[in-house]
Amino acid sequence: MRKEEVDTPALIVDLEILQKNIVCMAEFAKSAGVKLRPMTKSHKCPAISHLQLEAGATGIQVAKLSEGEVMEAAGIKDIFISNQVVGAPKVDRLLRLAQRAKIRIAVDSVENMREISELAEARGVKIDVLLDVDTGIRRTGVLPRGPALKLASEVAKRPGLNLMGVYTHEGIVYRAKNKEELHELATKAARDMVETADLLRNNGIEIEEVSLGSTPGAKIVGKVNGVTEIRPGAYVFNDMQQLALGVCGERDLALSLLTTVISVPANDRAICDAGSKAAGPDSCAFGAFTPPGVMPKIEQVSRLGLVRTLDGEILRDVIFDSRIGEEYGLLQAKNCHELFKVGDKIEIIPLHCCGMVFLHNEIVGIRDDEVEVIWPISARGKVS
């Protein structure tokens, strides 16, 4: 089946670009002397995780415990769960999973640490722990240095837990206004982590892993001496956020949403069959800067995807917005009657690949405009 014959809306991936992106990051990690542990919430697809492992990744990261259960069932046995595992039902599942795979988790509170410690000790299980450190995103995590040392000292004393490292999501890099600021924010996060690890070691706490994770920051923090692991996620596909940050080019965009024009009611608009249920309502994370020539000078929040023809041409003057309806996508331009006709198929490059992937049950792999494979997105809907 050819690409244009795929029914819509459909999530599609260019397999050559996907493989190139996977190999490129693996080669960077190898050359920088750091481990690569990709975040899988960007694709939620075990088949893609296996491609990453085959290329050299040492393990994977998942956001939620339920994602980890899916990946373990697919044969992946080295998993970092970064969202805090809180509450007896989840801890019970965690301990059962830890008997089948090598699991590491994140903690940032005494309460959570005690709960897991007590249940793990009762089961005779020991869980590897990374201390969650906040390097500016103001989400979870203890602050670097002193506060991290205080909690680490508590974790290190608890039975059932093996404190083996520190980790952060340096998501603050998405607030960069230019490449220079991106470099500064990522470098500061890495140095904060390295200094925190050194402080813990100087106080008798053995720290093996210094782990940082983001796609924009990966090739910056990976070069900082003392960092041992990088955890990018979106790099497999890339999206408008990475493009706007200058992290990738247009030829690195692997993922798109295939959609059909179903109406051209006026010259200033056309309608496609990809609304918010297929494309998502995502707005731009934080405030990625807009380099000249990448996107027209409009508010980024109003543009939820780049429009691309099946031949690969980006229609820079067309604005896509999925927020007009669950089943209707808006294509805005000054000359829609010239650009589109009913039945045309186009592609939407997502603003945020993770959010779009989450909406679909499968991803269609395309090579040379032919369907080669259809992969289930097995961890879709796994949010517990």
C-alpha positions as CSV (number, residue, x, y, z in Angstrom):
1,M,0.0,0.0,0.0
2,R,1.3,3.5,-0.8
3,K,1.3,6.3,1.7
4,E,-1.5,8.2,-0.1
5,E,-3.7,5.1,0.2
6,V,-3.6,5.0,4.0
7,D,-7.0,5.9,5.5
8,T,-7.0,9.1,7.6
9,P,-6.4,10.5,10.0
10,A,-3.4,8.3,10.6
11,L,-0.1,8.7,12.5
12,I,2.8,7.9,10.2
13,V,6.6,7.8,10.6
14,D,9.3,7.9,8.0
15,L,11.4,4.9,8.9
16,E,14.6,6.1,7.3
17,I,14.5,9.4,9.3
18,L,13.5,7.5,12.4
19,Q,16.4,5.1,12.2
20,K,18.8,8.0,11.4
21,N,17.6,9.9,14.4
22,I,18.0,6.9,16.7
23,V,21.5,6.1,15.4
24,C,22.7,9.7,15.5
25,M,21.9,10.0,19.2
26,A,23.4,6.6,20.0
27,E,26.6,7.6,18.2
28,F,26.7,10.9,20.1
29,A,26.4,9.1,23.5
30,K,29.1,6.7,22.6
31,S,31.5,9.4,21.4
32,A,30.7,11.5,24.6
33,G,31.3,8.5,26.9
34,V,27.8,8.6,28.4
35,K,25.0,6.1,28.6
36,L,21.9,6.6,26.6
37,R,18.5,5.8,28.3
38,P,15.8,7.1,26.1
39,M,12.5,8.4,27.5
40,T,9.8,6.3,25.8
41,K,6.7,8.4,26.5
42,S,7.4,10.1,23.2
43,H,6.5,7.0,21.3
44,K,5.0,4.5,23.8
45,C,5.9,1.8,21.3
46,P,7.9,-1.3,22.3
47,A,9.1,-1.9,18.7
48,I,10.8,1.6,18.7
49,S,12.3,0.9,22.1
50,H,13.9,-2.3,20.8
51,L,15.3,-0.3,17.8
52,Q,16.9,2.1,20.4
53,L,18.3,-0.7,22.4
54,E,19.7,-2.4,19.3
55,A,21.4,0.9,18.4
56,G,23.2,1.1,21.8
57,A,20.8,2.3,24.5
58,T,21.6,0.7,27.8
59,G,18.0,0.7,29.0
60,I,14.8,2.8,28.8
61,Q,13.0,5.5,30.9
62,V,9.2,5.5,31.3
63,A,7.1,8.1,32.9
64,K,4.6,5.9,34.6
65,L,4.6,2.4,36.2
66,S,2.0,1.1,33.8
67,E,4.2,2.1,30.8
68,G,7.0,0.1,32.5
69,E,4.7,-2.9,32.8
70,V,4.0,-2.8,29.0
71,M,7.7,-2.5,28.1
72,E,8.7,-5.4,30.4
73,A,6.0,-7.6,28.9
74,A,7.6,-6.8,25.5
75,G,10.9,-8.1,26.6
76,I,12.7,-5.0,27.9
77,K,14.4,-5.6,31.2
78,D,16.2,-2.4,32.2
79,I,13.7,0.3,33.1
80,F,13.8,3.6,35.0
81,I,10.4,4.8,36.2
82,S,10.7,8.6,36.7
83,N,7.2,9.5,38.0
84,Q,7.0,9.0,41.7
85,V,5.5,5.7,42.7
86,V,3.1,6.6,45.6
87,G,0.5,4.5,47.4
88,A,0.4,0.9,48.4
89,P,-1.4,-0.4,45.3
90,K,1.3,1.1,43.0
91,V,4.2,0.1,45.3
92,D,2.8,-3.5,45.2
93,R,2.9,-3.5,41.4
94,L,6.4,-1.9,41.5
95,L,7.8,-4.7,43.6
96,R,6.2,-7.4,41.5
97,L,7.7,-5.7,38.4
98,A,11.1,-5.5,40.1
99,Q,11.1,-9.3,40.4
100,R,10.9,-9.6,36.6
101,A,13.2,-6.8,35.5
102,K,16.0,-4.4,36.6
103,I,14.0,-1.4,37.9
104,R,15.1,1.9,39.2
105,I,12.8,4.6,40.5
106,A,12.9,8.3,41.5
107,V,12.1,9.7,45.0
108,D,12.0,13.2,46.3
109,S,10.3,12.9,49.7
110,V,10.9,11.1,53.0
111,E,7.2,9.9,53.0
112,N,7.5,8.2,49.7
113,M,10.9,6.8,50.5
114,R,9.7,5.3,53.8
115,E,6.6,3.7,52.2
116,I,8.6,1.9,49.4
117,S,11.4,1.0,51.9
118,E,9.0,-0.7,54.3
119,L,7.2,-2.7,51.7
120,A,10.4,-3.6,49.8
121,E,12.0,-4.9,53.0
122,A,8.9,-7.0,53.9
123,R,9.1,-8.6,50.4
124,G,12.9,-9.1,50.5
125,V,13.3,-6.9,47.5
126,K,15.9,-4.1,47.0
127,I,15.0,-1.2,44.7
128,D,17.6,1.0,42.9
129,V,16.8,4.7,43.6
130,L,17.7,7.9,41.9
131,L,17.2,11.1,43.8
132,D,15.0,13.5,41.9
133,V,16.7,16.9,41.7
134,D,14.9,20.1,40.6
135,T,17.2,22.1,38.2
136,G,14.7,24.8,37.5
137,I,11.6,23.4,36.0
138,R,9.8,23.7,39.4
139,R,8.0,20.4,39.1
140,T,9.1,17.5,41.4
141,G,12.5,17.2,43.0
142,V,14.6,18.5,45.8
143,L,16.9,21.4,45.2
144,P,20.5,20.7,44.4
145,R,23.4,20.5,46.9
146,G,22.3,20.9,50.5
147,P,18.6,19.9,50.2
148,A,19.6,16.9,48.1
149,L,22.2,15.9,50.6
150,K,19.7,16.0,53.4
151,L,17.2,13.6,51.6
152,A,20.0,11.4,50.3
153,S,21.3,10.8,53.8
154,E,17.8,9.5,54.8
155,V,17.5,7.3,51.7
156,A,20.9,5.8,52.1
157,K,20.0,4.6,55.6
158,R,16.8,2.8,54.6
159,P,16.5,-0.9,54.0
160,G,15.1,-2.1,50.8
161,L,16.5,0.8,48.9
162,N,19.8,1.3,47.0
163,L,20.6,4.9,46.4
164,M,22.7,4.8,43.3
165,G,22.4,8.2,41.7
166,V,20.8,11.5,41.0
167,Y,18.6,12.5,38.1
168,T,16.8,15.6,36.7
169,H,14.7,16.6,33.8
170,E,16.3,19.8,32.7
171,G,13.0,20.9,31.1
172,I,13.9,24.5,31.7
173,V,15.8,24.4,28.4
174,Y,12.4,24.7,26.7
175,R,12.2,28.3,27.9
176,A,15.3,29.3,26.0
177,K,15.0,32.3,23.7
178,N,18.0,31.5,21.6
179,K,20.7,28.9,21.1
180,E,23.0,30.7,23.5
181,E,20.5,30.6,26.3
182,L,19.7,27.0,25.6
183,H,23.4,26.1,26.0
184,E,23.6,28.2,29.2
185,L,20.5,26.6,30.8
186,A,21.5,23.1,29.9
187,T,25.1,23.5,31.1
188,K,24.0,25.1,34.4
189,A,21.6,22.1,35.0
190,A,24.5,19.7,34.3
191,R,26.9,21.5,36.6
192,D,24.3,21.6,39.4
193,M,23.9,17.8,39.1
194,V,27.6,17.1,39.0
195,E,28.2,19.3,42.0
196,T,25.4,17.7,43.9
197,A,26.7,14.2,43.2
198,D,30.2,15.3,44.3
199,L,28.7,16.7,47.6
200,L,27.0,13.4,48.3
201,R,30.2,11.5,47.6
202,N,32.2,13.8,49.9
203,N,29.7,12.9,52.6
204,G,30.1,9.2,52.2
205,I,27.2,8.4,49.9
206,E,28.2,6.4,46.9
207,I,26.8,7.9,43.7
208,E,27.1,5.9,40.5
209,E,24.7,7.7,38.1
210,V,24.4,11.4,37.2
211,S,21.5,11.4,34.8
212,L,20.0,14.3,32.8
213,G,17.1,14.0,30.4
214,S,15.8,16.2,27.6
215,T,16.1,16.3,23.8
216,P,17.2,19.9,23.5
217,G,19.8,19.5,26.2
218,A,21.1,16.0,25.4
219,K,24.1,16.9,23.3
220,I,25.0,19.7,25.6
221,V,24.8,18.0,29.0
222,G,26.4,14.9,27.6
223,K,29.6,16.7,27.1
224,V,29.8,18.0,30.7
225,N,32.4,16.1,32.7
226,G,30.8,14.1,35.5
227,V,27.5,13.4,33.7
228,T,27.1,9.7,33.2
229,E,23.7,9.3,31.4
230,I,21.4,11.2,29.0
231,R,17.7,10.5,28.6
232,P,16.3,12.3,25.5
233,G,12.9,11.2,24.2
234,A,11.5,13.4,21.4
235,Y,14.6,13.0,19.3
236,V,13.3,9.8,17.7
237,F,10.6,11.8,15.9
238,N,11.4,15.5,16.5
239,D,8.6,18.1,16.2
240,M,8.0,21.8,15.9
241,Q,9.4,22.5,19.4
242,Q,12.7,20.9,18.5
243,L,12.7,22.7,15.2
244,A,12.0,26.1,16.8
245,L,14.8,25.5,19.3
246,G,17.3,24.7,16.5
247,V,17.8,21.2,17.8
248,C,16.8,19.6,14.5
249,G,16.3,20.5,10.9
250,E,13.3,19.9,8.6
251,R,14.9,16.7,7.2
252,D,14.9,15.3,10.8
253,L,11.1,15.4,11.2
254,A,10.1,11.8,11.1
255,L,6.5,11.9,12.5
256,S,3.5,13.3,10.9
257,L,-0.3,13.0,10.9
258,L,-1.7,12.1,7.6
259,T,-5.1,13.8,7.0
260,T,-7.6,14.4,4.2
261,V,-9.1,17.7,3.1
262,I,-12.8,17.3,3.5
263,S,-14.1,20.8,2.7
264,V,-12.9,24.1,1.2
265,P,-15.8,26.4,2.1
266,A,-13.9,29.6,1.5
267,N,-10.7,31.0,0.1
268,D,-9.4,31.8,3.6
269,R,-9.9,28.3,5.0
270,A,-10.1,24.6,4.3
271,I,-11.1,21.8,6.7
272,C,-9.4,18.5,7.2
273,D,-10.4,15.4,9.1
274,A,-7.8,15.8,11.9
275,G,-9.3,17.6,14.8
276,S,-8.3,17.7,18.4
277,K,-9.0,14.0,18.9
278,A,-6.4,13.1,16.3
279,A,-3.9,16.0,16.4
280,G,-4.3,17.1,20.0
281,P,-4.8,20.6,21.4
282,D,-1.2,21.1,22.5
283,S,0.2,24.6,22.7
284,C,3.9,25.2,22.7
285,A,5.8,24.1,25.8
286,F,7.0,27.2,27.7
287,G,8.3,29.6,25.1
288,A,10.5,28.1,22.4
289,F,12.1,30.9,20.3
290,T,11.2,31.2,16.6
291,P,14.2,31.3,14.2
292,P,13.6,33.3,11.0
293,G,12.2,31.3,8.2
294,V,10.9,28.4,10.3
295,M,7.4,29.7,11.1
296,P,5.5,32.8,10.1
297,K,5.3,35.6,12.6
298,I,2.2,34.6,14.4
299,E,1.5,33.7,18.0
300,Q,2.9,30.2,18.5
301,V,0.0,29.2,20.5
302,S,-2.3,29.6,17.5
303,R,-0.2,27.2,15.3
304,L,-0.5,23.6,16.4
305,G,1.4,21.9,13.5
306,L,3.3,22.6,10.3
307,V,1.5,21.6,7.1
308,R,3.5,19.5,4.6
309,T,2.6,18.1,1.2
310,L,3.1,14.4,0.5
311,D,6.1,15.4,-1.6
312,G,7.7,17.0,1.5
313,E,7.1,20.7,0.8
314,I,6.3,22.7,3.9
315,L,3.4,25.1,3.3
316,R,4.8,28.0,5.4
317,D,1.9,30.3,4.8
318,V,-0.7,27.8,6.0
319,I,-1.7,27.7,9.6
320,F,-3.1,24.5,11.1
321,D,-5.3,24.6,14.2
322,S,-7.0,21.6,15.7
323,R,-9.0,23.5,18.3
324,I,-12.1,24.3,16.2
325,G,-13.5,20.8,16.8
326,E,-12.8,17.2,17.9
327,E,-13.1,15.9,14.3
328,Y,-12.3,19.0,12.3
329,G,-8.9,20.6,11.6
330,L,-8.7,24.2,10.3
331,L,-6.2,25.1,7.5
332,Q,-5.9,28.9,7.2
333,A,-4.4,30.6,4.2
334,K,-5.1,33.5,1.8
335,N,-5.5,31.2,-1.2
336,C,-7.1,27.9,0.0
337,H,-9.0,27.4,-3.3
338,E,-5.6,27.4,-5.1
339,L,-3.8,25.2,-2.5
340,F,-6.4,22.6,-1.6
341,K,-9.2,20.6,-3.1
342,V,-11.5,18.1,-1.5
343,G,-9.8,14.7,-1.2
344,D,-6.3,16.0,-1.1
345,K,-4.0,14.4,1.5
346,I,-1.5,16.4,3.5
347,E,0.7,15.9,6.5
348,I,0.7,17.7,9.8
349,I,4.0,18.0,11.7
350,P,3.1,18.0,15.4
351,L,4.0,20.9,17.7
352,H,4.5,18.3,20.4
353,C,5.1,14.7,19.3
354,C,4.4,13.1,22.7
355,G,0.9,14.6,22.8
356,M,-0.1,13.5,19.3
357,V,1.2,9.9,19.7
358,F,-0.8,9.5,22.9
359,L,-4.0,9.8,20.8
360,H,-3.4,6.9,18.5
361,N,-3.5,3.1,18.7
362,E,-0.9,2.5,16.0
363,I,1.8,4.1,13.9
364,V,2.2,3.4,10.3
365,G,5.9,3.0,9.2
366,I,6.6,4.4,5.7
367,R,9.6,3.8,3.5
368,D,9.9,5.2,0.0
369,D,6.3,6.1,0.1
370,E,5.2,2.5,0.8
371,V,3.8,1.1,4.0
372,E,6.3,-1.3,5.4
373,V,5.1,-1.9,9.0
374,I,2.3,-1.0,11.4
375,W,3.3,-0.9,15.0
376,P,0.9,-0.9,17.9
377,I,1.3,2.0,20.4
378,S,1.0,-0.5,23.2
379,A,1.6,1.9,26.1
380,R,-1.1,4.3,24.9
381,G,-3.5,5.1,27.7
382,K,-1.1,3.8,30.3
383,V,-1.2,6.7,32.8
384,S,-1.2,5.0,36.2
